[in-house]
Amino acid sequence: MRIIVTGGAGFIGSHLTDKLVEAGNQVIVVDNFITGSRENLKKHLKNEKVTIVEHDISKPIYFGEKIDRIYHLASPASPIDYQKHPIPTLKVGALGTHTALGIAKTHKARILLSSTSEVYGDPEEHPQKETYWGHVNPIGERSCYDEAKRFAESIMMAYHRFHGVDTRISRIFNTYGPRMRLDDGRVVPAFISQLLKNEDLSIFGDGSQTRSFCFVSDLVNGLIALMEKGDNFPINLGNPQEITILEFANRIAEIFGKPGKIKYFPLPADDPKRRKPDISRARQILGWEPCVPLKDGLEQTIAWAKSLGVC
């Protein structure tokens, strides 16, 4: 198949590109490299199956040859990035999704949106099912990302219902693995970076807030399964094994083989207190669930980070 991956130079997008190419597909990566990295695609630079197009998907783009699938992953995804680029984040959620849907409509291609668990906000339901409508501050510091994704889901469903476009919506929970930028502010790369530099581990709040960490290879397998076997309604993709941030800090320090000294900071505004997916729909419809244990995934991620020579 000929497949477009918007945001294909990003952390998840580049791993997805690898997997799609390994399966024999022709892949067109569309990325403006605001947060993506050419380094993530270096193995494909001379690969005839991969075309890299530097373009902001928020602006119109034309493809002459038939497109079969579109994975729309383009967006800043860490709080540091989307608070640095709030307007591009809103644009790619709205205008970028509109552009991607237009391509899907023209080519009769199936399209998958990488939405996020952030659409649930600071959830009052736990664990979070896809039927939960969320508890989101529409004008808060995180709203540029939360509301961009909520709008993106809405326009995906509108194009499905009005134009008959074959759509998929993935709600991605915390994902980690090699190729995360160590300075992107998310907890896994932040802790790894601090341990590499022999710094204290930064915990915001008292560390009792929870997250559920899914290794990137599991997530990519879930995205592909959703594209090929899913339905038109949102499906959670994440690891239902919940852990507190404080416990996670101790766990990663233990794997690193270093004492994890903690330094506490105020909790950011609108930071979710608990985050755990209900993946019943993914299990039932896709036959998918994560299989990489946290220890194994962290060991792979730490080994990759150490190979960068950060100190």
Backbone as CSV, one residue per row, in Angstrom:
resi,resn,N_x,N_y,N_z,CA_x,CA_y,CA_z,C_x,C_y,C_z
1,MET,0.836,-1.198,0.000,0.000,0.000,0.000,0.872,1.250,0.000
2,ARG,0.300,2.364,-0.450,0.941,3.674,-0.339,0.313,4.379,0.857
3,ILE,1.169,4.695,1.828,0.690,5.170,3.122,1.342,6.506,3.459
4,ILE,0.528,7.466,3.882,1.040,8.738,4.392,1.111,8.654,5.913
5,VAL,2.241,9.096,6.463,2.380,9.243,7.911,2.705,10.705,8.184
6,THR,1.726,11.477,8.665,2.031,12.852,9.058,2.690,12.798,10.434
7,GLY,3.688,13.650,10.623,4.449,13.566,11.860,5.352,12.350,11.910
8,GLY,5.733,11.852,10.740,6.508,10.616,10.666,7.947,10.729,11.116
9,ALA,8.420,11.958,11.375,9.771,12.137,11.904,9.777,12.225,13.421
10,GLY,8.611,12.118,14.030,8.511,12.196,15.482,8.832,10.870,16.143
11,PHE,8.716,10.855,17.456,9.028,9.666,18.250,8.188,8.463,17.815
12,ILE,6.878,8.566,17.937,6.016,7.437,17.560,5.961,7.293,16.042
13,GLY,5.871,8.412,15.330,5.752,8.357,13.876,6.900,7.654,13.194
14,SER,8.125,7.846,13.692,9.280,7.207,13.062,9.281,5.703,13.312
15,HIS,8.863,5.284,14.512,8.753,3.845,14.776,7.658,3.216,13.916
16,LEU,6.554,3.931,13.749,5.483,3.449,12.872,5.978,3.348,11.433
17,THR,6.709,4.345,10.976,7.275,4.305,9.620,8.151,3.072,9.435
18,ASP,9.010,2.802,10.409,9.868,1.610,10.344,9.036,0.349,10.138
19,LYS,7.995,0.209,10.937,7.172,-1.004,10.907,6.423,-1.136,9.580
20,LEU,5.906,-0.037,9.073,5.161,-0.070,7.814,6.085,-0.404,6.645
21,VAL,7.290,0.128,6.671,8.260,-0.163,5.601,8.693,-1.621,5.669
22,GLU,8.929,-2.127,6.879,9.315,-3.533,7.042,8.251,-4.468,6.473
23,ALA,6.989,-4.031,6.507,5.887,-4.850,5.982,5.751,-4.733,4.468
24,GLY,6.624,-3.926,3.812,6.639,-3.832,2.363,5.845,-2.695,1.769
25,ASN,5.408,-1.746,2.598,4.608,-0.636,2.101,5.480,0.507,1.578
26,GLN,4.896,1.329,0.718,5.493,2.593,0.313,4.998,3.653,1.306
27,VAL,5.910,4.385,1.928,5.532,5.332,2.966,5.961,6.744,2.571
28,ILE,5.024,7.672,2.695,5.301,9.093,2.481,5.236,9.772,3.840
29,VAL,6.372,10.229,4.329,6.432,10.948,5.595,6.227,12.436,5.322
30,VAL,5.249,13.028,5.994,5.007,14.474,5.887,5.270,15.079,7.264
31,ASP,6.258,15.970,7.350,6.649,16.524,8.644,7.252,17.910,8.426
32,ASN,6.937,18.848,9.311,7.555,20.179,9.204,8.769,20.327,10.121
33,PHE,9.076,19.262,10.873,10.275,19.182,11.716,10.315,20.236,12.814
34,ILE,9.147,20.712,13.257,9.116,21.591,14.432,9.571,20.821,15.669
35,THR,9.038,19.616,15.839,9.461,18.780,16.967,10.016,17.439,16.502
36,GLY,9.777,17.065,15.248,10.334,15.833,14.709,11.816,15.995,14.387
37,SER,12.489,14.873,14.132,13.933,14.882,13.899,14.288,14.087,12.658
38,ARG,15.108,14.671,11.809,15.615,13.943,10.644,16.442,12.734,11.062
39,GLU,17.056,12.825,12.230,17.857,11.703,12.737,16.998,10.446,12.884
40,ASN,15.726,10.612,13.231,14.835,9.460,13.402,14.578,8.725,12.097
41,LEU,14.818,9.400,10.958,14.542,8.810,9.645,15.808,8.484,8.863
42,LYS,16.975,8.583,9.504,18.225,8.469,8.749,18.370,7.119,8.051
43,LYS,17.798,6.055,8.614,17.899,4.734,7.991,17.111,4.650,6.688
44,HIS,16.199,5.633,6.464,15.352,5.599,5.269,15.772,6.602,4.190
45,LEU,16.836,7.338,4.417,17.189,8.423,3.499,17.453,7.930,2.082
46,LYS,17.980,6.712,1.948,18.261,6.146,0.627,17.325,4.999,0.280
47,ASN,16.224,4.904,1.013,15.254,3.831,0.791,14.216,4.295,-0.230
48,GLU,14.130,3.579,-1.351,13.187,3.964,-2.399,11.733,3.828,-1.971
49,LYS,11.493,3.084,-0.895,10.121,2.911,-0.420,9.645,4.076,0.454
50,VAL,10.560,4.981,0.787,10.220,6.084,1.689,10.453,7.425,0.992
51,THR,9.435,8.265,1.012,9.541,9.634,0.513,9.332,10.574,1.692
52,ILE,10.274,11.490,1.898,10.177,12.446,3.006,9.822,13.814,2.436
53,VAL,8.673,14.330,2.868,8.174,15.615,2.381,8.171,16.595,3.550
54,GLU,8.987,17.645,3.465,8.984,18.670,4.507,7.839,19.632,4.224
55,HIS,6.819,19.562,5.052,5.604,20.343,4.802,4.796,20.437,6.077
56,ASP,4.156,21.569,6.284,3.218,21.763,7.386,1.846,21.287,6.927
57,ILE,1.375,20.189,7.499,0.125,19.584,7.048,-1.073,20.494,7.328
58,SER,-0.874,21.566,8.112,-1.940,22.545,8.309,-2.236,23.331,7.035
59,LYS,-1.307,23.252,6.072,-1.483,23.929,4.790,-1.784,22.899,3.714
60,PRO,-2.492,23.277,2.658,-2.892,22.317,1.622,-1.688,21.629,0.971
61,ILE,-1.890,20.395,0.565,-0.871,19.623,-0.147,-1.595,18.648,-1.069
62,TYR,-0.979,18.373,-2.223,-1.620,17.531,-3.241,-0.790,16.287,-3.469
63,PHE,-1.462,15.143,-3.579,-0.814,13.879,-3.940,-1.508,13.325,-5.174
64,GLY,-0.730,13.118,-6.243,-1.306,12.659,-7.499,-1.559,11.165,-7.521
65,GLU,-0.600,10.389,-7.009,-0.758,8.937,-7.028,-1.689,8.481,-5.910
66,LYS,-2.284,7.307,-6.130,-3.285,6.770,-5.190,-2.703,6.584,-3.796
67,ILE,-3.443,7.023,-2.792,-3.102,6.824,-1.391,-4.089,5.827,-0.790
68,ASP,-3.577,4.846,-0.046,-4.438,3.818,0.537,-4.742,4.044,2.013
69,ARG,-3.754,4.542,2.765,-3.902,4.737,4.196,-3.242,6.052,4.602
70,ILE,-3.799,6.689,5.641,-3.204,7.896,6.207,-3.184,7.750,7.723
71,TYR,-1.992,7.812,8.283,-1.836,7.890,9.737,-1.534,9.345,10.067
72,HIS,-2.471,10.011,10.742,-2.311,11.438,11.038,-1.800,11.592,12.475
73,LEU,-0.456,11.650,12.602,0.189,11.750,13.909,0.766,13.137,14.171
74,ALA,0.706,14.031,13.190,1.381,15.324,13.316,0.802,16.145,14.464
75,SER,1.669,16.548,15.389,1.316,17.480,16.464,2.448,17.484,17.482
76,PRO,2.788,18.651,18.032,3.585,18.633,19.258,2.845,17.799,20.302
77,ALA,3.592,17.021,21.096,2.916,16.088,21.992,3.345,16.189,23.448
78,SER,4.369,16.964,23.754,4.778,17.117,25.149,4.373,18.505,25.635
79,PRO,4.115,18.649,26.936,3.719,19.969,27.450,4.705,21.077,27.101
80,ILE,5.993,20.788,27.165,6.984,21.813,26.804,6.783,22.261,25.364
81,ASP,6.564,21.304,24.467,6.447,21.630,23.045,5.153,22.354,22.723
82,TYR,4.025,21.842,23.231,2.775,22.489,22.819,2.526,23.794,23.564
83,GLN,3.189,24.006,24.706,3.090,25.316,25.334,4.049,26.310,24.682
84,LYS,5.103,25.807,24.046,5.999,26.660,23.265,5.375,27.004,21.922
85,HIS,4.585,26.071,21.363,3.967,26.245,20.041,2.450,26.085,20.144
86,PRO,1.754,26.909,20.935,0.320,26.678,21.132,-0.508,26.871,19.872
87,ILE,-0.181,27.881,19.078,-0.997,28.134,17.881,-0.747,27.081,16.807
88,PRO,0.512,26.701,16.497,0.709,25.575,15.573,0.045,24.284,16.062
89,THR,0.007,24.084,17.396,-0.657,22.888,17.932,-2.147,22.912,17.635
90,LEU,-2.769,24.056,17.861,-4.192,24.194,17.538,-4.430,24.067,16.037
91,LYS,-3.534,24.641,15.244,-3.701,24.580,13.790,-3.589,23.157,13.260
92,VAL,-2.621,22.403,13.762,-2.460,21.055,13.220,-3.601,20.148,13.661
93,GLY,-4.171,20.421,14.847,-5.338,19.649,15.272,-6.565,19.957,14.449
94,ALA,-6.713,21.230,14.064,-7.892,21.643,13.302,-7.623,21.623,11.797
95,LEU,-6.779,22.544,11.321,-6.512,22.650,9.887,-5.760,21.427,9.358
96,GLY,-4.808,20.913,10.160,-4.056,19.740,9.713,-4.934,18.518,9.553
97,THR,-5.842,18.329,10.504,-6.765,17.191,10.391,-7.717,17.388,9.218
98,HIS,-8.140,18.628,8.997,-8.989,18.935,7.839,-8.262,18.617,6.534
99,THR,-6.992,19.002,6.443,-6.210,18.692,5.241,-6.089,17.187,5.036
100,ALA,-5.745,16.469,6.113,-5.579,15.016,6.012,-6.879,14.332,5.613
101,LEU,-7.996,14.809,6.144,-9.295,14.240,5.785,-9.639,14.531,4.327
102,GLY,-9.247,15.704,3.836,-9.477,16.010,2.430,-8.732,15.051,1.513
103,ILE,-7.497,14.721,1.892,-6.728,13.737,1.112,-7.417,12.378,1.163
104,ALA,-7.863,11.986,2.359,-8.558,10.704,2.500,-9.825,10.661,1.652
105,LYS,-10.571,11.735,1.669,-11.813,11.796,0.885,-11.519,11.697,-0.614
106,THR,-10.515,12.427,-1.082,-10.159,12.427,-2.506,-9.724,11.046,-2.972
107,HIS,-8.902,10.373,-2.152,-8.317,9.092,-2.554,-9.118,7.885,-2.067
108,LYS,-10.212,8.161,-1.334,-10.977,7.068,-0.715,-10.060,6.210,0.157
109,ALA,-9.193,6.886,0.876,-8.231,6.217,1.750,-8.798,6.121,3.165
110,ARG,-8.369,5.126,3.881,-8.709,5.011,5.299,-7.745,5.890,6.090
111,ILE,-8.263,6.600,7.094,-7.437,7.533,7.854,-7.555,7.262,9.344
112,LEU,-6.419,7.307,10.034,-6.359,7.119,11.476,-5.824,8.385,12.128
113,LEU,-6.519,8.863,13.137,-6.085,10.012,13.929,-5.427,9.520,15.205
114,SER,-4.229,10.039,15.485,-3.637,9.775,16.798,-4.134,10.848,17.753
115,SER,-5.221,10.515,18.453,-5.709,11.391,19.506,-4.983,11.008,20.792
116,THR,-5.520,11.387,21.914,-4.755,11.293,23.151,-5.655,11.092,24.360
117,SER,-5.086,10.519,25.393,-5.794,10.419,26.672,-6.061,11.790,27.269
118,GLU,-5.369,12.822,26.770,-5.603,14.180,27.264,-7.024,14.664,26.972
119,VAL,-7.730,14.017,26.046,-9.126,14.418,25.818,-9.981,14.140,27.055
120,TYR,-9.492,13.289,27.953,-10.210,13.028,29.197,-9.895,14.074,30.265
121,GLY,-8.872,14.917,30.022,-8.498,15.945,30.983,-8.030,15.345,32.295
122,ASP,-8.412,15.993,33.388,-8.152,15.461,34.730,-9.372,14.627,35.089
123,PRO,-9.350,13.326,34.799,-10.588,12.542,34.747,-11.253,12.322,36.108
124,GLU,-12.556,12.373,36.086,-13.360,12.043,37.263,-13.819,10.590,37.211
125,GLU,-13.576,9.927,36.078,-13.859,8.498,35.931,-12.530,7.749,35.886
126,HIS,-12.480,6.609,36.582,-11.235,5.844,36.633,-11.541,4.354,36.701
127,PRO,-10.913,3.526,35.843,-10.107,3.916,34.677,-10.987,4.567,33.615
128,GLN,-10.346,5.115,32.596,-11.083,5.875,31.597,-11.546,4.966,30.446
129,LYS,-12.854,4.933,30.237,-13.439,4.248,29.088,-13.639,5.253,27.951
130,GLU,-13.775,4.746,26.744,-13.989,5.613,25.588,-15.314,6.358,25.658
131,THR,-16.241,5.867,26.456,-17.545,6.519,26.593,-17.498,7.740,27.509
132,TYR,-16.389,7.919,28.233,-16.251,9.060,29.144,-15.985,10.329,28.340
133,TRP,-16.734,11.400,28.607,-16.639,12.628,27.820,-15.533,13.564,28.288
134,GLY,-14.980,13.315,29.454,-13.821,14.083,29.871,-14.119,15.215,30.834
135,HIS,-13.049,15.742,31.424,-13.107,16.826,32.405,-11.946,17.761,32.071
136,VAL,-12.167,18.621,31.082,-11.098,19.416,30.468,-11.343,20.902,30.718
137,ASN,-10.264,21.613,31.040,-10.313,23.079,31.151,-10.067,23.661,29.761
138,PRO,-11.070,24.260,29.112,-10.908,24.699,27.725,-10.046,25.941,27.560
139,ILE,-9.691,26.607,28.675,-8.840,27.797,28.555,-7.574,27.674,29.387
140,GLY,-7.270,26.475,29.859,-6.078,26.266,30.664,-4.811,26.212,29.824
141,GLU,-3.657,26.083,30.508,-2.366,26.080,29.825,-2.206,24.877,28.881
142,ARG,-2.897,23.781,29.183,-2.799,22.585,28.351,-3.879,22.529,27.278
143,SER,-4.777,23.525,27.272,-5.965,23.430,26.425,-5.635,23.449,24.941
144,CYS,-4.513,24.076,24.556,-4.178,24.111,23.127,-4.024,22.695,22.574
145,TYR,-3.532,21.780,23.385,-3.377,20.381,22.968,-4.674,19.599,23.171
146,ASP,-5.234,19.712,24.381,-6.459,18.965,24.695,-7.578,19.276,23.700
147,GLU,-7.822,20.568,23.500,-8.948,20.966,22.666,-8.662,20.761,21.183
148,ALA,-7.389,20.853,20.783,-7.045,20.544,19.390,-7.398,19.097,19.070
149,LYS,-7.102,18.209,20.001,-7.391,16.789,19.772,-8.888,16.505,19.863
150,ARG,-9.573,17.192,20.750,-11.018,16.986,20.851,-11.711,17.466,19.568
151,PHE,-11.256,18.612,19.038,-11.803,19.080,17.759,-11.467,18.093,16.647
152,ALA,-10.228,17.588,16.646,-9.818,16.650,15.608,-10.714,15.409,15.601
153,GLU,-11.038,14.914,16.786,-11.943,13.766,16.855,-13.313,14.129,16.279
154,SER,-13.780,15.328,16.593,-15.106,15.756,16.128,-15.156,15.854,14.611
155,ILE,-14.127,16.444,13.991,-14.157,16.584,12.534,-13.943,15.231,11.856
156,MET,-13.210,14.329,12.510,-13.091,12.970,11.970,-14.471,12.314,11.886
157,MET,-15.256,12.424,12.961,-16.579,11.809,12.960,-17.515,12.502,11.976
158,ALA,-17.372,13.827,11.817,-18.212,14.556,10.862,-17.932,14.093,9.437
159,TYR,-16.643,13.927,9.097,-16.298,13.451,7.754,-16.762,12.017,7.544
160,HIS,-16.729,11.226,8.601,-17.231,9.856,8.473,-18.736,9.851,8.238
161,ARG,-19.460,10.629,9.035,-20.918,10.601,8.939,-21.438,11.308,7.690
162,PHE,-20.817,12.439,7.310,-21.336,13.245,6.208,-20.774,12.818,4.857
163,HIS,-19.462,12.500,4.827,-18.815,12.156,3.549,-18.539,10.666,3.388
164,GLY,-18.768,9.887,4.438,-18.513,8.447,4.351,-17.047,8.084,4.376
165,VAL,-16.191,8.983,4.872,-14.763,8.671,4.964,-14.553,7.588,6.020
166,ASP,-13.694,6.622,5.712,-13.419,5.496,6.604,-12.384,5.945,7.640
167,THR,-12.841,6.241,8.841,-11.984,6.858,9.858,-11.706,5.906,11.023
168,ARG,-10.572,6.172,11.690,-10.190,5.483,12.922,-9.683,6.547,13.896
169,ILE,-9.960,6.355,15.193,-9.492,7.293,16.210,-8.818,6.508,17.331
170,SER,-7.530,6.765,17.535,-6.803,6.140,18.641,-6.611,7.162,19.749
171,ARG,-6.921,6.781,20.964,-6.634,7.627,22.122,-5.415,7.037,22.827
172,ILE,-4.279,7.693,22.607,-3.004,7.158,23.048,-2.692,7.630,24.465
173,PHE,-2.342,6.674,25.324,-1.905,6.982,26.681,-0.374,7.035,26.709
174,ASN,0.191,7.345,27.876,1.636,7.569,27.992,2.441,6.467,27.317
175,THR,3.278,6.885,26.379,4.108,5.958,25.602,5.564,6.377,25.757
176,TYR,6.455,5.400,25.818,7.875,5.696,26.002,8.710,4.743,25.157
177,GLY,9.998,5.066,25.022,10.904,4.205,24.279,12.022,5.009,23.638
178,PRO,12.910,4.347,22.925,13.986,5.045,22.210,13.430,6.096,21.246
179,ARG,14.204,7.160,21.065,13.912,8.301,20.194,13.078,9.386,20.844
180,MET,12.676,9.199,22.099,12.081,10.333,22.799,13.175,11.384,22.994
181,ARG,12.841,12.640,22.784,13.811,13.697,23.064,14.012,13.803,24.567
182,LEU,15.275,13.767,24.989,15.556,13.775,26.419,15.206,15.105,27.078
183,ASP,14.956,16.135,26.264,14.599,17.444,26.818,13.138,17.798,26.585
184,ASP,12.287,16.796,26.294,10.908,17.157,25.932,9.995,17.322,27.146
185,GLY,10.523,17.082,28.342,9.773,17.386,29.550,8.894,16.275,30.073
186,ARG,8.670,15.230,29.292,7.849,14.131,29.779,8.633,13.293,30.780
187,VAL,7.932,12.553,31.613,8.560,11.995,32.804,9.655,10.975,32.485
188,VAL,9.457,10.110,31.500,10.476,9.096,31.225,11.782,9.727,30.745
189,PRO,11.775,10.537,29.676,13.046,11.137,29.266,13.610,12.089,30.314
190,ALA,12.750,12.756,31.079,13.247,13.669,32.116,14.025,12.904,33.177
191,PHE,13.461,11.796,33.668,14.157,11.004,34.684,15.454,10.411,34.131
192,ILE,15.412,9.890,32.909,16.617,9.296,32.319,17.700,10.353,32.161
193,SER,17.326,11.522,31.665,18.289,12.595,31.477,18.908,13.012,32.805
194,GLN,18.087,13.122,33.844,18.593,13.523,35.148,19.519,12.469,35.743
195,LEU,19.182,11.193,35.565,20.045,10.123,36.072,21.373,10.089,35.315
196,LEU,21.332,10.328,34.007,22.569,10.374,33.228,23.487,11.491,33.708
197,LYS,22.892,12.593,34.169,23.676,13.756,34.600,23.899,13.787,36.116
198,ASN,23.506,12.678,36.802,23.652,12.596,38.257,22.918,13.729,38.980
199,GLU,21.763,14.103,38.448,20.938,15.134,39.052,19.806,14.510,39.865
200,ASP,19.208,15.308,40.750,18.029,14.849,41.477,16.867,14.645,40.511
201,LEU,15.994,13.703,40.849,14.812,13.456,40.027,13.727,14.462,40.402
202,SER,13.189,15.131,39.402,12.166,16.160,39.630,10.781,15.521,39.680
203,ILE,10.102,15.712,40.806,8.727,15.243,40.944,7.841,16.445,41.229
204,PHE,6.773,16.552,40.468,5.838,17.668,40.611,4.657,17.209,41.455
205,GLY,4.353,17.982,42.512,3.386,17.528,43.487,4.061,16.580,44.463
206,ASP,3.263,15.683,45.056,3.842,14.749,46.032,4.195,13.401,45.420
207,GLY,3.992,13.261,44.093,4.337,12.001,43.424,3.262,10.944,43.499
208,SER,2.106,11.289,44.087,1.032,10.296,44.200,0.203,10.189,42.926
209,GLN,0.362,11.159,41.993,-0.366,11.067,40.729,0.116,9.844,39.947
210,THR,-0.763,9.254,39.159,-0.432,7.999,38.482,-0.393,8.166,36.973
211,ARG,0.386,7.294,36.351,0.422,7.172,34.898,0.505,5.685,34.555
212,SER,0.274,5.380,33.279,0.343,4.003,32.782,1.219,4.038,31.543
213,PHE,2.348,3.343,31.583,3.378,3.494,30.560,3.367,2.325,29.578
214,CYS,3.252,2.660,28.286,3.201,1.663,27.215,4.453,1.804,26.349
215,PHE,5.146,0.686,26.093,6.346,0.731,25.270,5.964,0.974,23.817
216,VAL,6.823,1.697,23.109,6.471,2.197,21.776,6.168,1.078,20.782
217,SER,6.854,-0.055,20.863,6.574,-1.142,19.912,5.167,-1.694,20.107
218,ASP,4.709,-1.777,21.359,3.335,-2.202,21.625,2.347,-1.195,21.038
219,LEU,2.633,0.081,21.235,1.731,1.117,20.741,1.629,1.081,19.227
220,VAL,2.760,0.931,18.544,2.758,0.871,17.075,1.944,-0.330,16.589
221,ASN,2.109,-1.477,17.242,1.302,-2.646,16.873,-0.184,-2.361,17.064
222,GLY,-0.511,-1.594,18.108,-1.905,-1.234,18.341,-2.449,-0.305,17.270
223,LEU,-1.640,0.654,16.838,-2.075,1.581,15.782,-2.365,0.830,14.484
224,ILE,-1.486,-0.086,14.126,-1.678,-0.845,12.882,-2.898,-1.752,12.990
225,ALA,-3.065,-2.389,14.150,-4.251,-3.234,14.351,-5.525,-2.409,14.267
226,LEU,-5.508,-1.210,14.839,-6.680,-0.340,14.783,-6.970,0.084,13.349
227,MET,-5.943,0.439,12.610,-6.144,0.834,11.213,-6.793,-0.289,10.407
228,GLU,-6.354,-1.507,10.617,-6.807,-2.614,9.766,-8.033,-3.349,10.297
229,LYS,-8.248,-3.311,11.617,-9.330,-4.119,12.191,-10.329,-3.330,13.033
230,GLY,-10.093,-2.044,13.220,-10.934,-1.275,14.124,-12.234,-0.814,13.510
231,ASP,-12.992,-0.061,14.308,-14.213,0.569,13.809,-14.018,2.076,13.820
232,ASN,-15.089,2.825,13.622,-14.970,4.279,13.451,-14.965,5.058,14.765
233,PHE,-15.180,4.368,15.863,-15.256,5.056,17.147,-13.930,4.950,17.904
234,PRO,-13.672,5.886,18.831,-12.376,5.902,19.518,-12.062,4.609,20.249
235,ILE,-10.778,4.271,20.250,-10.281,3.117,20.990,-9.047,3.542,21.778
236,ASN,-9.049,3.243,23.078,-7.889,3.513,23.920,-6.742,2.575,23.575
237,LEU,-5.556,3.130,23.461,-4.338,2.338,23.290,-3.357,2.761,24.375
238,GLY,-3.084,1.876,25.286,-2.171,2.168,26.377,-2.028,0.966,27.274
239,ASN,-1.203,1.114,28.293,-0.965,0.026,29.227,-1.800,0.245,30.484
240,PRO,-2.673,-0.710,30.851,-3.535,-0.509,32.009,-2.843,-0.715,33.349
241,GLN,-1.529,-1.000,33.344,-0.806,-1.169,34.604,-0.430,0.213,35.149
242,GLU,-1.118,0.619,36.194,-0.989,1.959,36.758,0.130,2.003,37.794
243,ILE,0.872,3.119,37.827,1.960,3.270,38.787,2.047,4.739,39.199
244,THR,2.353,4.998,40.480,2.530,6.382,40.907,3.862,6.907,40.375
245,ILE,3.944,8.217,40.228,5.182,8.822,39.731,6.328,8.594,40.715
246,LEU,6.044,8.627,42.002,7.087,8.376,42.992,7.609,6.947,42.895
247,GLU,6.698,5.989,42.786,7.117,4.598,42.622,7.895,4.423,41.320
248,PHE,7.449,5.108,40.266,8.130,5.016,38.983,9.548,5.576,39.080
249,ALA,9.727,6.673,39.807,11.056,7.254,39.994,11.990,6.254,40.675
250,ASN,11.479,5.580,41.705,12.298,4.583,42.394,12.613,3.398,41.493
251,ARG,11.638,3.012,40.668,11.823,1.865,39.765,12.902,2.169,38.719
252,ILE,12.836,3.337,38.106,13.784,3.655,37.043,15.188,3.867,37.618
253,ALA,15.273,4.413,38.827,16.580,4.578,39.472,17.201,3.220,39.786
254,GLU,16.364,2.280,40.205,16.849,0.924,40.492,17.389,0.252,39.231
255,ILE,16.647,0.378,38.128,17.111,-0.210,36.864,18.399,0.475,36.408
256,PHE,18.498,1.768,36.645,19.665,2.547,36.248,20.885,2.187,37.094
257,GLY,20.610,1.643,38.302,21.708,1.309,39.197,22.258,2.504,39.938
258,LYS,21.416,3.545,40.125,21.838,4.741,40.832,20.791,5.099,41.887
259,PRO,21.225,5.688,43.007,20.220,6.158,43.978,19.429,7.315,43.403
260,GLY,18.130,7.250,43.533,17.282,8.296,42.969,16.900,9.328,44.028
261,LYS,17.687,10.387,44.154,17.349,11.463,45.071,16.232,12.310,44.448
262,ILE,15.257,12.670,45.269,14.056,13.333,44.767,14.076,14.821,45.133
263,LYS,13.660,15.654,44.182,13.444,17.067,44.440,12.016,17.388,44.019
264,TYR,11.249,17.991,44.928,9.827,18.217,44.687,9.569,19.645,44.206
265,PHE,8.589,19.756,43.284,8.187,21.048,42.718,6.661,21.138,42.750
266,PRO,6.102,22.351,42.673,4.635,22.478,42.641,4.034,21.757,41.436
267,LEU,2.843,21.221,41.619,2.152,20.522,40.540,1.681,21.522,39.493
268,PRO,1.935,21.286,38.209,1.474,22.215,37.168,-0.047,22.287,37.107
269,ALA,-0.544,23.379,36.571,-1.996,23.561,36.434,-2.595,22.495,35.527
270,ASP,-3.749,21.957,35.943,-4.539,21.004,35.147,-3.818,19.678,34.906
271,ASP,-2.770,19.387,35.680,-2.069,18.109,35.517,-2.973,16.983,36.014
272,PRO,-3.234,15.965,35.192,-4.135,14.893,35.619,-3.613,14.150,36.843
273,LYS,-4.513,13.850,37.787,-4.106,13.154,39.010,-3.983,11.647,38.788
274,ARG,-4.866,11.105,37.943,-4.813,9.656,37.677,-5.010,9.431,36.184
275,ARG,-4.310,8.461,35.686,-4.395,8.184,34.247,-4.204,6.677,34.044
276,LYS,-5.267,6.018,33.626,-5.227,4.575,33.388,-6.288,4.227,32.354
277,PRO,-5.911,3.592,31.256,-6.909,3.269,30.236,-7.681,1.998,30.539
278,ASP,-8.934,2.014,30.189,-9.701,0.774,30.066,-9.529,0.327,28.618
279,ILE,-8.889,-0.813,28.404,-8.598,-1.257,27.026,-9.482,-2.436,26.614
280,SER,-10.666,-2.516,27.207,-11.575,-3.619,26.869,-11.911,-3.626,25.381
281,ARG,-12.165,-2.445,24.795,-12.502,-2.392,23.370,-11.322,-2.830,22.502
282,ALA,-10.122,-2.422,22.883,-8.949,-2.832,22.116,-8.760,-4.345,22.169
283,ARG,-8.976,-4.924,23.336,-8.855,-6.381,23.463,-9.924,-7.090,22.634
284,GLN,-11.158,-6.587,22.723,-12.274,-7.253,22.067,-12.232,-7.082,20.554
285,ILE,-12.013,-5.858,20.071,-12.120,-5.570,18.638,-10.820,-5.843,17.898
286,LEU,-9.695,-5.488,18.526,-8.398,-5.602,17.840,-7.616,-6.848,18.233
287,GLY,-7.994,-7.475,19.334,-7.175,-8.568,19.855,-5.818,-8.067,20.316
288,TRP,-5.790,-6.820,20.820,-4.519,-6.175,21.175,-4.450,-5.870,22.651
289,GLU,-3.274,-6.046,23.207,-2.925,-5.526,24.514,-1.407,-5.456,24.598
290,PRO,-0.861,-4.555,25.413,0.594,-4.441,25.485,1.224,-5.683,26.099
291,CYS,2.425,-5.999,25.658,3.080,-7.215,26.154,4.497,-6.970,26.666
292,VAL,5.076,-5.790,26.435,6.443,-5.522,26.882,6.413,-5.080,28.342
293,PRO,7.036,-5.844,29.261,7.062,-5.441,30.669,7.793,-4.113,30.856
294,LEU,7.390,-3.357,31.874,7.988,-2.050,32.130,9.502,-2.149,32.287
295,LYS,9.971,-3.134,33.012,11.415,-3.287,33.223,12.145,-3.460,31.901
296,ASP,11.619,-4.311,31.009,12.272,-4.551,29.717,12.272,-3.290,28.860
297,GLY,11.137,-2.602,28.834,11.054,-1.388,28.037,11.987,-0.304,28.537
298,LEU,12.062,-0.154,29.860,12.963,0.856,30.425,14.423,0.500,30.162
299,GLU,14.759,-0.776,30.248,16.143,-1.172,29.968,16.532,-0.832,28.532
300,GLN,15.617,-1.072,27.578,15.896,-0.727,26.182,16.025,0.788,26.002
301,THR,15.158,1.533,26.675,15.180,2.996,26.539,16.434,3.583,27.175
302,ILE,16.823,3.064,28.325,18.031,3.551,28.999,19.269,3.224,28.177
303,ALA,19.328,2.009,27.614,20.470,1.644,26.775,20.590,2.576,25.577
304,TRP,19.458,2.910,24.975,19.476,3.847,23.838,19.976,5.218,24.283
305,ALA,19.465,5.703,25.414,19.863,7.019,25.909,21.364,7.063,26.210
306,LYS,21.884,6.004,26.816,23.311,5.956,27.115,24.151,5.963,25.854
307,SER,23.608,5.377,24.781,24.361,5.337,23.513,24.525,6.716,22.897
308,LEU,23.709,7.683,23.344,23.804,9.041,22.826,24.981,9.807,23.404
309,GLY,25.539,9.258,24.493,26.697,9.911,25.101,26.343,11.125,25.923
310,VAL,25.093,11.206,26.414,24.690,12.344,27.231,25.320,12.219,28.613
311,CYS,25.868,13.311,29.129,26.451,13.269,30.466,26.418,14.672,31.073
